[in-house]
């Protein structure tokens, strides 16, 4: 009932404007334009087929990877900051901005809906949305990484925990639903990576 009441009371024109603005910002896929400017190539036609930082790094090396990480992280921050300015710190509008900027990164309309994987953009957006959520997920990542020595599984575990972490800090149904949608989108974007990771783990287990 609380969720329905929040949705009924929401300022939908303003919320829609925040989401659309965030999506437009997210569509600026840093890695794609960086590789296109430097080499004239489409980064999505090589490596993993993604416009994400790791794939950019395969072509442009560490400088390209760093610039892509910075650009993707920054646009997540900018989108939610602008939503705060436009909506006066309305958590519903901020949550939609998080979803919007990540959706733009994952499915940019001008690139025929083939973008990056969304981790750094999500991190930047979540940092502004609620820094406590981001710090908690970062702590989980570090703890699991220390034991696993892998980056993908700790990162994806963090997104699995995202809805519960958001609820713990905010007690906001709408925000928690938005973070659930975000977690599903990120996991879906990494479905092939996860499948490959599990195959690798299974192979390593057999060798032990």
Secondary structure as UniProt FT lines:
FT   HELIX           2..9
FT   HELIX           12..26
FT   HELIX           30..39
FT   HELIX           43..45
FT   TURN            47..48
FT   HELIX           53..87
FT   HELIX           91..106
FT   HELIX           109..111
FT   TURN            112..113
FT   HELIX           119..129
FT   HELIX           131..148
FT   HELIX           152..170
FT   HELIX           173..189
FT   HELIX           191..207
//
